[in-house]
Amino acid sequence: MQEENHFPALVHEMLPGTAEIRKGFMYCSQRPGLGIDINEEMAAKYPMTEPRNGGAYGTDRAPDGTVVAP
């Protein structure tokens, strides 16, 4: 069983190399490492913000993505 994320076009533009799902299969970049790059200029336009309505993300992750004890 595989969880999947259908990332919006904005994510693929900001993070070239992000995995894509086509016809039920996940296709990853063939570049070294994770194969994901970052468009820093574009990312600067979308800074991290507090989750709307609380959200679960803030209970187990720091703003930089580090896992923390809830």
Buried (B, 14 or more C-beta within 10 A) or exposed (E): EEEEEEBEEEEEEBBBBBBEEEEEEEEEBEEEEEEEBEEEEEEEEEEEEEEEEEEEEEEEBEEEEEEEEE
